[in-house]
């Protein structure tokens, strides 16, 4: 597989933050007497505001924004248990060593993304694409289209690395190459360019501005 740059999802792809995310959303589910399983099944890979509008249908926009701010604050300060996933630090360090452009494209806001990436100890990207920057979150293609633009490449020149169904759908819709890592089985999984169980399986070479990937 070849390309020119990488667009990484953050949560579940580069860092393990599932416990933090679920703590925050289970608190909200209890507050509004929501079905916890339905909440957890819905939220992964999506912008928080999208999930809140789904579960708080009938509430005012003011109420939804209030919960959004509270949720963002909770998810920013709670970094207990956040760690880099296997292979993440080595892969990102390798990209930096070779001078390969890469970005983080996340459904989270910039405070959450920065807090989690720093807590996990992963290298920081020059380009962050976060929820504040796109009108439509994953699974729509907007975030990955903007990521490609910010790197200065066409979407088809970018390699998306994702774990969530919404993110995989977003990368495919954007026209990027897509690597799914430890992703659940969905119809879109059959359409990705490569499905892996770990970032440790990725080997990278770089020559004349072209990224060449091999897989173990």
MDAnalysis code that builds the backbone (N, CA, C; Angstrom):
import MDAnalysis as mda
import numpy as np

u = mda.Universe.empty(648, n_residues=216, atom_resindex=np.repeat(np.arange(216), 3), trajectory=True)
u.add_TopologyAttr("name", ["N", "CA", "C"] * 216)
u.add_TopologyAttr("resid", np.arange(1, 217))
u.add_TopologyAttr("resname", ["UNK", "UNK", "UNK", "UNK", "UNK", "UNK", "UNK", "UNK", "UNK", "UNK", "UNK", "UNK", "UNK", "UNK", "UNK", "UNK", "UNK", "UNK", "UNK", "UNK", "UNK", "UNK", "UNK", "UNK", "UNK", "UNK", "UNK", "UNK", "UNK", "UNK", "UNK", "UNK", "UNK", "UNK", "UNK", "UNK", "UNK", "UNK", "UNK", "UNK", "UNK", "UNK", "UNK", "UNK", "UNK", "UNK", "UNK", "UNK", "UNK", "UNK", "UNK", "UNK", "UNK", "UNK", "UNK", "UNK", "UNK", "UNK", "UNK", "UNK", "UNK", "UNK", "UNK", "UNK", "UNK", "UNK", "UNK", "UNK", "UNK", "UNK", "UNK", "UNK", "UNK", "UNK", "UNK", "UNK", "UNK", "UNK", "UNK", "UNK", "UNK", "UNK", "UNK", "UNK", "UNK", "UNK", "UNK", "UNK", "UNK", "UNK", "UNK", "UNK", "UNK", "UNK", "UNK", "UNK", "UNK", "UNK", "UNK", "UNK", "UNK", "UNK", "UNK", "UNK", "UNK", "UNK", "UNK", "UNK", "UNK", "UNK", "UNK", "UNK", "UNK", "UNK", "UNK", "UNK", "UNK", "UNK", "UNK", "UNK", "UNK", "UNK", "UNK", "UNK", "UNK", "UNK", "UNK", "UNK", "UNK", "UNK", "UNK", "UNK", "UNK", "UNK", "UNK", "UNK", "UNK", "UNK", "UNK", "UNK", "UNK", "UNK", "UNK", "UNK", "UNK", "UNK", "UNK", "UNK", "UNK", "UNK", "UNK", "UNK", "UNK", "UNK", "UNK", "UNK", "UNK", "UNK", "UNK", "UNK", "UNK", "UNK", "UNK", "UNK", "UNK", "UNK", "UNK", "UNK", "UNK", "UNK", "UNK", "UNK", "UNK", "UNK", "UNK", "UNK", "UNK", "UNK", "UNK", "UNK", "UNK", "UNK", "UNK", "UNK", "UNK", "UNK", "UNK", "UNK", "UNK", "UNK", "UNK", "UNK", "UNK", "UNK", "UNK", "UNK", "UNK", "UNK", "UNK", "UNK", "UNK", "UNK", "UNK", "UNK", "UNK", "UNK", "UNK", "UNK", "UNK", "UNK", "UNK", "UNK", "UNK", "UNK", "UNK", "UNK"])
u.atoms.positions = np.array([
    [0.844, -1.202, 0.000],
    [0.000, 0.000, 0.000],
    [0.873, 1.244, 0.000],
    [0.524, 2.203, -0.847],
    [1.281, 3.448, -0.927],
    [0.395, 4.640, -0.589],
    [1.027, 5.742, -0.223],
    [0.316, 6.980, 0.051],
    [1.316, 8.096, 0.267],
    [0.826, 9.238, 0.744],
    [1.718, 10.366, 1.017],
    [1.649, 10.848, 2.461],
    [0.561, 10.532, 3.154],
    [0.433, 10.964, 4.539],
    [-0.585, 10.123, 5.281],
    [-0.568, 10.244, 6.607],
    [-1.453, 9.466, 7.469],
    [-2.460, 10.367, 8.168],
    [-3.679, 9.854, 8.316],
    [-4.722, 10.494, 9.108],
    [-5.185, 9.484, 10.157],
    [-4.828, 9.731, 11.410],
    [-5.133, 8.790, 12.487],
    [-6.340, 9.238, 13.300],
    [-7.248, 8.322, 13.545],
    [-8.208, 8.505, 14.622],
    [-7.426, 8.460, 15.940],
    [-8.018, 8.975, 17.004],
    [-7.320, 8.989, 18.293],
    [-7.809, 7.881, 19.218],
    [-9.036, 8.002, 19.706],
    [-9.552, 7.075, 20.718],
    [-9.806, 5.694, 20.127],
    [-9.170, 4.688, 20.709],
    [-9.326, 3.326, 20.234],
    [-8.386, 2.954, 19.112],
    [-7.688, 3.952, 18.561],
    [-6.717, 3.708, 17.490],
    [-5.300, 3.954, 17.986],
    [-5.062, 5.142, 18.534],
    [-3.749, 5.477, 19.094],
    [-3.723, 5.352, 20.609],
    [-4.834, 5.660, 21.255],
    [-4.874, 5.609, 22.722],
    [-6.078, 4.804, 23.187],
    [-5.918, 4.180, 24.346],
    [-7.011, 3.465, 24.991],
    [-7.689, 4.410, 25.970],
    [-8.911, 4.799, 25.661],
    [-9.647, 5.742, 26.510],
    [-11.068, 5.266, 26.776],
    [-11.339, 4.013, 26.476],
    [-12.699, 3.490, 26.558],
    [-13.292, 3.650, 27.950],
    [-12.488, 3.370, 28.981],
    [-13.004, 3.454, 30.350],
    [-13.428, 4.878, 30.691],
    [-12.630, 5.854, 30.256],
    [-12.938, 7.260, 30.519],
    [-14.230, 7.661, 29.811],
    [-14.333, 7.317, 28.546],
    [-15.518, 7.657, 27.755],
    [-16.764, 7.040, 28.379],
    [-16.667, 5.773, 28.737],
    [-17.836, 5.089, 29.274],
    [-18.218, 5.614, 30.651],
    [-17.240, 5.996, 31.471],
    [-17.570, 6.586, 32.776],
    [-18.418, 7.845, 32.599],
    [-17.996, 8.704, 31.690],
    [-18.710, 9.963, 31.481],
    [-20.121, 9.728, 30.943],
    [-20.241, 8.840, 29.982],
    [-21.546, 8.635, 29.356],
    [-22.487, 7.815, 30.223],
    [-21.969, 6.926, 31.044],
    [-22.840, 6.187, 31.964],
    [-23.411, 7.111, 33.029],
    [-22.631, 8.113, 33.428],
    [-23.140, 9.121, 34.362],
    [-24.308, 9.871, 33.734],
    [-24.140, 10.254, 32.474],
    [-25.217, 10.958, 31.779],
    [-26.430, 10.048, 31.573],
    [-26.188, 8.777, 31.250],
    [-27.292, 7.837, 31.054],
    [-28.118, 7.692, 32.324],
    [-27.435, 7.621, 33.469],
    [-28.148, 7.507, 34.742],
    [-28.968, 8.764, 35.026],
    [-28.400, 9.917, 34.721],
    [-29.088, 11.192, 34.974],
    [-30.392, 11.294, 34.194],
    [-30.404, 10.801, 32.962],
    [-31.583, 10.929, 32.101],
    [-32.354, 9.612, 31.948],
    [-32.035, 8.630, 32.787],
    [-32.721, 7.336, 32.776],
    [-32.688, 6.692, 31.386],
    [-31.513, 6.751, 30.767],
    [-31.326, 6.154, 29.448],
    [-30.822, 4.728, 29.586],
    [-31.063, 3.919, 28.571],
    [-30.549, 2.552, 28.563],
    [-29.032, 2.594, 28.370],
    [-28.252, 2.145, 29.365],
    [-26.787, 2.265, 29.271],
    [-26.201, 1.590, 28.040],
    [-26.697, 0.398, 27.708],
    [-26.153, -0.321, 26.553],
    [-26.433, 0.435, 25.261],
    [-27.641, 0.987, 25.130],
    [-27.969, 1.748, 23.926],
    [-27.064, 2.966, 23.788],
    [-26.775, 3.611, 24.909],
    [-25.899, 4.780, 24.885],
    [-24.496, 4.385, 24.439],
    [-23.931, 3.359, 25.069],
    [-22.559, 2.955, 24.752],
    [-22.440, 2.418, 23.329],
    [-23.472, 1.742, 22.854],
    [-23.438, 1.226, 21.482],
    [-23.468, 2.358, 20.456],
    [-24.117, 3.471, 20.804],
    [-24.313, 4.559, 19.845],
    [-23.122, 5.498, 19.748],
    [-22.471, 5.778, 20.873],
    [-21.574, 6.941, 20.945],
    [-20.239, 6.766, 20.250],
    [-19.729, 5.545, 20.149],
    [-18.331, 5.364, 19.764],
    [-18.050, 5.841, 18.341],
    [-17.047, 6.716, 18.249],
    [-16.628, 7.258, 16.965],
    [-17.384, 8.499, 16.537],
    [-18.414, 8.875, 17.300],
    [-19.232, 10.029, 16.920],
    [-18.910, 11.242, 17.792],
    [-19.229, 12.434, 17.278],
    [-19.094, 13.639, 18.074],
    [-20.068, 13.591, 19.245],
    [-19.628, 14.118, 20.392],
    [-20.479, 14.124, 21.580],
    [-21.781, 14.871, 21.333],
    [-21.705, 15.981, 20.610],
    [-22.912, 16.779, 20.387],
    [-23.928, 16.007, 19.555],
    [-23.451, 15.176, 18.629],
    [-24.348, 14.332, 17.831],
    [-25.074, 13.336, 18.722],
    [-24.331, 12.716, 19.634],
    [-24.928, 11.736, 20.548],
    [-25.901, 12.402, 21.511],
    [-25.537, 13.572, 22.014],
    [-26.430, 14.281, 22.932],
    [-27.738, 14.664, 22.240],
    [-27.657, 15.148, 21.026],
    [-28.881, 15.509, 20.298],
    [-29.757, 14.284, 20.042],
    [-29.116, 13.141, 19.848],
    [-29.867, 11.904, 19.640],
    [-30.614, 11.499, 20.907],
    [-29.916, 11.499, 22.031],
    [-30.515, 11.006, 23.273],
    [-31.306, 12.069, 24.033],
    [-31.105, 13.336, 23.689],
    [-31.834, 14.412, 24.364],
    [-32.828, 15.083, 23.420],
    [-33.335, 14.325, 22.471],
    [-34.368, 14.858, 21.578],
    [-35.543, 15.341, 22.420],
    [-36.002, 16.547, 22.134],
    [-37.085, 17.116, 22.927],
    [-36.610, 18.117, 23.957],
    [-35.302, 18.085, 24.263],
    [-34.719, 19.081, 25.163],
    [-34.302, 20.308, 24.360],
    [-34.212, 21.429, 25.037],
    [-33.817, 22.665, 24.362],
    [-32.343, 22.618, 23.984],
    [-31.978, 23.424, 22.993],
    [-30.574, 23.510, 22.607],
    [-29.724, 24.014, 23.772],
    [-30.307, 24.867, 24.597],
    [-29.588, 25.373, 25.775],
    [-29.254, 24.239, 26.735],
    [-30.212, 23.342, 26.964],
    [-29.969, 22.190, 27.837],
    [-28.903, 21.270, 27.244],
    [-28.975, 21.054, 25.942],
    [-28.005, 20.178, 25.279],
    [-26.606, 20.774, 25.349],
    [-26.489, 22.068, 25.106],
    [-25.184, 22.723, 25.178],
    [-24.622, 22.687, 26.597],
    [-25.486, 22.812, 27.578],
    [-25.048, 22.735, 28.978],
    [-24.468, 21.360, 29.283],
    [-25.153, 20.306, 28.833],
    [-24.647, 18.948, 29.048],
    [-23.363, 18.717, 28.261],
    [-23.285, 19.303, 27.067],
    [-22.070, 19.161, 26.262],
    [-20.865, 19.746, 26.991],
    [-21.019, 20.937, 27.546],
    [-19.919, 21.579, 28.265],
    [-19.522, 20.763, 29.493],
    [-20.511, 20.234, 30.205],
    [-20.224, 19.419, 31.387],
    [-19.503, 18.132, 30.998],
    [-19.962, 17.526, 29.912],
    [-19.348, 16.286, 29.435],
    [-17.923, 16.537, 28.965],
    [-17.718, 17.618, 28.221],
    [-16.380, 17.965, 27.748],
    [-15.432, 18.187, 28.916],
    [-15.901, 18.900, 29.932],
    [-15.068, 19.154, 31.112],
    [-14.694, 17.841, 31.796],
    [-15.682, 16.964, 31.988],
    [-15.425, 15.692, 32.653],
    [-14.432, 14.841, 31.869],
    [-14.600, 14.786, 30.550],
    [-13.721, 13.951, 29.735],
    [-12.329, 14.562, 29.574],
    [-12.200, 15.856, 29.812],
    [-10.887, 16.507, 29.740],
    [-10.079, 16.274, 31.000],
    [-10.740, 16.338, 32.161],
    [-9.999, 16.206, 33.429],
    [-9.799, 14.752, 33.839],
    [-10.626, 13.848, 33.339],
    [-10.513, 12.437, 33.700],
    [-9.600, 11.730, 32.698],
    [-8.347, 11.560, 33.076],
    [-7.396, 10.851, 32.209],
    [-6.895, 9.565, 32.872],
    [-7.569, 9.144, 33.923],
    [-7.156, 7.947, 34.654],
    [-7.304, 6.706, 33.775],
    [-6.207, 6.024, 33.552],
    [-6.235, 4.796, 32.769],
    [-5.977, 4.976, 31.289],
    [-5.781, 6.210, 30.845],
    [-5.497, 6.436, 29.425],
    [-4.050, 6.064, 29.115],
    [-3.857, 5.196, 28.151],
    [-2.513, 4.750, 27.761],
    [-2.438, 4.664, 26.240],
    [-1.217, 4.700, 25.733],
    [-1.011, 4.487, 24.298],
    [-1.273, 3.025, 23.964],
    [-1.900, 2.781, 22.841],
    [-2.130, 1.411, 22.402],
    [-0.841, 0.823, 21.820],
    [-0.710, -0.506, 21.836],
    [0.524, -1.141, 21.364],
    [0.908, -0.692, 19.955],
    [2.160, -0.286, 19.818],
    [2.694, 0.122, 18.528],
    [2.498, 1.578, 18.177],
    [1.656, 2.302, 18.931],
    [1.334, 3.686, 18.557],
    [2.544, 4.604, 18.644],
    [3.236, 4.580, 19.773],
    [4.374, 5.487, 19.963],
    [5.484, 5.169, 18.965],
    [5.779, 3.892, 18.787],
    [6.838, 3.500, 17.851],
    [6.499, 3.929, 16.424],
    [5.245, 3.738, 16.023],
    [4.845, 4.100, 14.662],
    [4.923, 5.609, 14.446],
    [4.412, 6.389, 15.384],
    [4.434, 7.844, 15.229],
    [5.858, 8.384, 15.276],
    [6.681, 7.818, 16.136],
    [8.094, 8.225, 16.162],
    [8.776, 7.902, 14.837],
    [8.431, 6.769, 14.255],
    [8.998, 6.374, 12.967],
    [8.573, 7.363, 11.880],
    [7.315, 7.764, 11.879],
    [6.846, 8.740, 10.890],
    [7.590, 10.057, 11.038],
    [7.770, 10.498, 12.274],
    [8.502, 11.749, 12.508],
    [9.961, 11.625, 12.078],
    [10.551, 10.482, 12.349],
    [11.951, 10.238, 11.976],
    [12.137, 10.306, 10.463],
    [11.158, 9.771, 9.727],
    [11.243, 9.745, 8.266],
    [10.728, 11.030, 7.620],
    [10.085, 11.883, 8.413],
    [9.520, 13.116, 7.863],
    [8.214, 12.912, 7.122],
    [7.459, 11.883, 7.511],
    [6.180, 11.589, 6.867],
    [5.080, 12.427, 7.514],
    [4.322, 13.197, 6.732],
    [3.246, 14.013, 7.310],
    [2.133, 13.144, 7.905],
    [1.633, 13.569, 9.056],
    [0.509, 12.862, 9.670],
    [-0.317, 13.823, 10.512],
    [-1.561, 13.442, 10.721],
    [-2.484, 14.256, 11.509],
    [-3.341, 13.344, 12.371],
    [-3.910, 13.914, 13.418],
    [-4.933, 13.235, 14.209],
    [-6.279, 13.836, 13.840],
    [-7.220, 12.971, 13.487],
    [-8.570, 13.380, 13.084],
    [-9.549, 12.701, 14.040],
    [-10.115, 13.470, 14.952],
    [-10.902, 12.898, 16.036],
    [-12.279, 13.528, 16.135],
    [-13.220, 12.759, 16.671],
    [-14.557, 13.289, 16.923],
    [-14.608, 14.103, 18.206],
    [-13.539, 14.046, 18.994],
    [-13.478, 14.819, 20.229],
    [-13.128, 16.274, 19.975],
    [-13.293, 17.083, 20.997],
    [-12.906, 18.490, 20.913],
    [-11.411, 18.619, 21.169],
    [-10.857, 19.792, 20.883],
    [-9.418, 19.977, 21.052],
    [-8.976, 19.818, 22.507],
    [-9.725, 20.310, 23.520],
    [-9.273, 20.072, 24.900],
    [-9.187, 18.589, 25.248],
    [-10.190, 17.818, 24.811],
    [-10.181, 16.382, 25.092],
    [-9.054, 15.692, 24.334],
    [-8.897, 16.008, 23.063],
    [-7.865, 15.371, 22.241],
    [-6.473, 15.644, 22.789],
    [-6.204, 16.879, 23.159],
    [-4.886, 17.214, 23.692],
    [-4.654, 16.563, 25.046],
    [-5.670, 16.555, 25.902],
    [-5.525, 15.947, 27.226],
    [-5.233, 14.456, 27.112],
    [-5.942, 13.771, 26.244],
    [-5.764, 12.320, 26.132],
    [-4.457, 11.955, 25.444],
    [-4.111, 12.673, 24.390],
    [-2.865, 12.339, 23.692],
    [-1.659, 12.596, 24.587],
    [-1.704, 13.657, 25.372],
    [-0.600, 13.942, 26.289],
    [-0.559, 12.950, 27.438],
    [-1.728, 12.584, 27.964],
    [-1.775, 11.607, 29.055],
    [-1.222, 10.263, 28.607],
    [-1.456, 9.922, 27.344],
    [-0.970, 8.646, 26.812],
    [0.506, 8.691, 26.441],
    [1.066, 9.899, 26.356],
    [2.489, 10.031, 26.038],
    [2.826, 9.791, 24.584],
    [1.874, 10.052, 23.684],
    [2.186, 9.876, 22.263],
    [2.715, 11.189, 21.687],
    [3.498, 11.130, 20.610],
    [3.951, 12.362, 19.958],
    [2.763, 13.223, 19.533],
    [2.951, 14.533, 19.577],
    [1.882, 15.457, 19.195],
    [1.986, 15.807, 17.707],
    [0.858, 15.809, 17.001],
    [0.891, 16.120, 15.570],
    [0.967, 17.620, 15.322],
    [1.404, 17.980, 14.139],
    [1.325, 19.379, 13.728],
    [-0.102, 19.747, 13.351],
    [-0.901, 18.753, 12.964],
    [-2.278, 18.994, 12.536],
    [-3.237, 18.177, 13.391],
    [-4.161, 18.863, 14.052],
    [-5.279, 18.251, 14.765],
    [-6.560, 18.663, 14.046],
    [-7.382, 17.714, 13.650],
    [-8.727, 18.014, 13.162],
    [-9.696, 17.518, 14.224],
    [-10.435, 18.446, 14.832],
    [-11.311, 18.122, 15.950],
    [-12.746, 18.543, 15.653],
    [-13.625, 18.237, 16.599],
    [-15.057, 18.455, 16.386],
    [-15.405, 19.900, 16.072],
    [-14.624, 20.835, 16.629],
    [-14.929, 22.251, 16.420],
    [-14.769, 22.687, 14.961],
    [-14.005, 21.919, 14.183],
    [-13.610, 22.359, 12.845],
    [-14.515, 21.866, 11.724],
    [-15.434, 20.955, 12.033],
    [-16.288, 20.400, 10.976],
    [-17.760, 20.498, 11.365],
    [-18.583, 20.802, 10.378],
    [-20.022, 20.915, 10.634],
    [-20.654, 19.541, 10.820],
    [-20.141, 18.562, 10.082],
    [-20.688, 17.205, 10.160],
    [-19.590, 16.248, 10.618],
    [-19.856, 15.535, 11.698],
    [-18.873, 14.598, 12.218],
    [-18.928, 13.251, 11.525],
    [-18.017, 12.361, 11.910],
    [-18.041, 10.988, 11.413],
    [-19.416, 10.393, 11.735],
    [-20.022, 9.626, 10.821],
    [-19.481, 8.955, 9.633],
    [-19.467, 9.789, 8.349],
    [-19.849, 11.047, 8.410],
    [-19.729, 11.899, 7.222],
    [-18.248, 12.104, 6.887],
    [-17.902, 12.422, 5.651],
    [-16.495, 12.480, 5.239],
    [-15.756, 13.754, 5.623],
    [-16.469, 14.748, 6.171],
    [-15.906, 16.089, 6.346],
    [-14.567, 16.116, 7.076],
    [-14.472, 15.379, 8.186],
    [-13.265, 15.443, 9.014],
    [-12.041, 14.939, 8.256],
    [-12.183, 13.830, 7.548],
    [-11.031, 13.299, 6.814],
    [-10.723, 14.113, 5.561],
    [-11.735, 14.703, 4.960],
    [-11.473, 15.616, 3.840],
    [-10.668, 16.823, 4.314],
    [-11.019, 17.351, 5.490],
    [-10.279, 18.484, 6.036],
    [-8.870, 18.063, 6.438],
    [-8.730, 16.861, 6.997],
    [-7.403, 16.371, 7.352],
    [-6.488, 16.285, 6.151],
    [-7.000, 15.748, 5.056],
    [-6.209, 15.666, 3.824],
    [-5.823, 17.059, 3.342],
    [-6.777, 17.971, 3.379],
    [-6.516, 19.345, 2.944],
    [-5.442, 19.998, 3.803],
    [-5.520, 19.801, 5.115],
    [-4.547, 20.415, 6.020],
    [-3.139, 19.853, 5.811],
    [-3.060, 18.587, 5.390],
    [-1.745, 18.006, 5.084],
    [-1.253, 18.420, 3.704],
    [-2.153, 18.946, 2.877],
    [-1.784, 19.380, 1.533],
    [-1.859, 18.286, 0.492],
    [-2.675, 17.253, 0.766],
    [-2.786, 16.122, -0.149],
    [-4.224, 15.938, -0.614],
    [-4.382, 15.200, -1.708],
    [-5.696, 14.740, -2.119],
    [-6.146, 13.626, -1.174],
    [-7.445, 13.446, -0.984],
    [-7.903, 12.374, -0.089],
    [-7.345, 11.003, -0.463],
    [-7.287, 10.709, -1.769],
    [-6.807, 9.389, -2.194],
    [-5.314, 9.186, -1.946],
    [-4.610, 10.256, -1.593],
    [-3.190, 10.151, -1.259],
    [-2.971, 9.914, 0.232],
    [-4.063, 9.890, 0.998],
    [-3.959, 9.760, 2.454],
    [-4.392, 8.374, 2.923],
    [-3.744, 7.924, 3.983],
    [-4.049, 6.632, 4.590],
    [-4.710, 6.891, 5.936],
    [-5.975, 6.531, 6.039],
    [-6.728, 6.665, 7.287],
    [-6.515, 5.413, 8.127],
    [-6.277, 5.604, 9.423],
    [-6.144, 4.484, 10.356],
    [-7.231, 4.649, 11.406],
    [-8.135, 3.683, 11.505],
    [-9.354, 3.809, 12.304],
    [-9.720, 2.502, 13.001],
    [-10.476, 2.635, 14.103],
    [-11.017, 1.443, 14.760],
    [-12.539, 1.417, 14.761],
    [-13.186, 2.581, 14.721],
    [-14.634, 2.663, 14.905],
    [-15.378, 2.597, 13.578],
    [-16.573, 2.022, 13.624],
    [-17.381, 1.893, 12.410],
    [-17.671, 3.251, 11.785],
    [-17.977, 4.249, 12.622],
    [-18.279, 5.588, 12.099],
    [-17.064, 6.188, 11.407],
    [-15.888, 5.971, 11.977],
    [-14.665, 6.507, 11.393],
    [-14.268, 5.805, 10.113],
    [-14.451, 4.496, 10.080],
    [-14.165, 3.736, 8.861],
    [-15.067, 4.217, 7.730],
    [-16.345, 4.395, 8.036],
    [-17.285, 4.898, 7.031],
    [-16.888, 6.290, 6.558],
    [-16.412, 7.119, 7.473],
    [-15.977, 8.475, 7.139],
    [-14.782, 8.457, 6.195],
    [-13.786, 7.636, 6.516],
    [-12.599, 7.548, 5.672],
    [-12.912, 7.034, 4.283],
    [-13.776, 6.025, 4.208],
    [-14.170, 5.485, 2.908],
    [-14.941, 6.522, 2.099],
    [-15.854, 7.239, 2.761],
    [-16.651, 8.251, 2.068],
    [-15.790, 9.399, 1.556],
    [-14.689, 9.666, 2.265],
    [-13.776, 10.734, 1.844],
    [-12.922, 10.328, 0.653],
    [-12.861, 9.031, 0.372],
    [-12.048, 8.555, -0.741],
    [-10.620, 8.238, -0.369],
    [-10.367, 8.112, 0.935],
    [-9.018, 7.775, 1.409],
    [-8.809, 6.264, 1.383],
    [-7.543, 5.859, 1.432],
    [-7.232, 4.472, 1.736],
    [-7.500, 4.286, 3.230],
    [-8.003, 3.127, 3.628],
    [-8.387, 2.923, 5.023],
    [-7.789, 1.637, 5.571],
    [-7.106, 1.775, 6.706],
    [-6.635, 0.635, 7.484],
    [-7.496, 0.560, 8.739],
    [-8.160, -0.563, 8.939],
    [-8.957, -0.783, 10.142],
    [-8.118, -1.556, 11.149],
    [-8.059, -1.052, 12.369],
    [-7.262, -1.694, 13.418],
    [-8.183, -2.123, 14.552],
    [-8.220, -3.427, 14.793],
    [-9.024, -3.974, 15.889],
    [-10.472, -3.497, 15.797],
    [-11.018, -3.514, 14.588],
    [-12.371, -3.000, 14.353],
    [-13.394, -4.127, 14.424],
    [-14.606, -3.770, 14.869],
    [-15.680, -4.750, 14.894],
    [-16.165, -5.021, 13.477],
    [-16.756, -6.192, 13.296],
    [-17.226, -6.580, 11.970],
    [-18.456, -5.766, 11.583],
    [-18.348, -5.041, 10.485],
    [-19.468, -4.297, 9.901],
    [-19.377, -4.469, 8.386],
    [-20.431, -4.145, 7.647],
    [-20.340, -4.244, 6.179],
    [-19.181, -3.437, 5.598],
    [-18.876, -2.273, 6.196],
    [-17.787, -1.444, 5.674],
    [-16.418, -2.086, 5.862],
    [-16.304, -2.993, 6.835],
    [-15.004, -3.609, 7.092],
    [-14.516, -4.390, 5.877],
    [-15.432, -4.929, 5.104],
    [-15.058, -5.672, 3.894],
    [-14.522, -4.750, 2.801],
    [-14.736, -3.432, 2.956],
    [-14.323, -2.477, 1.924],
    [-12.996, -1.797, 2.242],
    [-12.449, -2.016, 3.429],
    [-11.202, -1.332, 3.774],
    [-10.037, -1.949, 3.002],
    [-8.943, -1.198, 2.931],
    [-7.771, -1.678, 2.200],
    [-6.987, -2.718, 2.984],
    [-7.050, -2.617, 4.323],
    [-6.352, -3.585, 5.164],
    [-7.000, -3.611, 6.538],
    [-7.198, -4.805, 7.079],
    [-7.714, -4.966, 8.435],
    [-6.640, -5.633, 9.286],
    [-6.300, -4.991, 10.398],
    [-5.238, -5.467, 11.280],
    [-5.759, -5.591, 12.703],
    [-5.011, -6.307, 13.528],
    [-5.363, -6.406, 14.945],
    [-4.551, -5.455, 15.804],
    [-3.455, -4.896, 15.251],
    [-2.594, -4.016, 16.040],
    [-1.767, -3.119, 15.126],
    [-1.446, -1.924, 15.624],
    [-0.539, -1.028, 14.903],
    [0.855, -1.619, 14.777],
    [1.179, -2.572, 15.632],
    [2.501, -3.204, 15.597],
    [2.734, -3.963, 14.295],
    [1.675, -4.232, 13.550],
    [1.797, -4.982, 12.297],
    [2.199, -4.106, 11.114],
    [2.285, -2.785, 11.331],
    [2.576, -1.852, 10.237],
    [4.064, -1.531, 10.179],
    [4.665, -1.699, 9.011],
    [6.040, -1.269, 8.754],
    [6.008, -0.182, 7.683],
    [6.842, 0.846, 7.870],
    [6.782, 2.021, 7.006],
    [8.138, 2.313, 6.377],
    [8.136, 2.612, 5.082],
    [9.313, 3.134, 4.388],
    [8.880, 4.396, 3.650],
    [9.869, 5.251, 3.326],
    [9.546, 6.549, 2.711],
    [10.618, 6.892, 1.705],
    [10.196, 7.123, 0.459],
    [11.159, 7.441, -0.596],
    [10.518, 8.379, -1.610],
    [11.193, 9.487, -1.879],
    [10.726, 10.463, -2.872],
    [9.292, 10.927, -2.610],
    [8.982, 11.129, -1.325],
    [7.669, 11.636, -0.956],
    [6.551, 10.620, -0.960],
    [6.892, 9.350, -1.144],
    [5.879, 8.293, -1.185],
    [6.060, 7.349, 0.001],
    [4.977, 7.129, 0.732],
    [4.965, 6.183, 1.848],
    [4.686, 4.791, 1.302],
    [5.519, 3.838, 1.701],
    [5.295, 2.450, 1.311],
    [5.091, 1.623, 2.578],
    [3.959, 0.915, 2.625],
    [3.612, 0.139, 3.807],
    [3.758, -1.348, 3.551],
    [4.205, -2.043, 4.591],
    [4.207, -3.502, 4.594],
    [3.537, -3.939, 5.889],
    [2.995, -5.151, 5.892],
    [2.224, -5.619, 7.044],
    [2.704, -6.991, 7.480],
    [2.779, -7.163, 8.771],
    [3.188, -8.456, 9.328],
    [1.963, -9.310, 9.613],
])
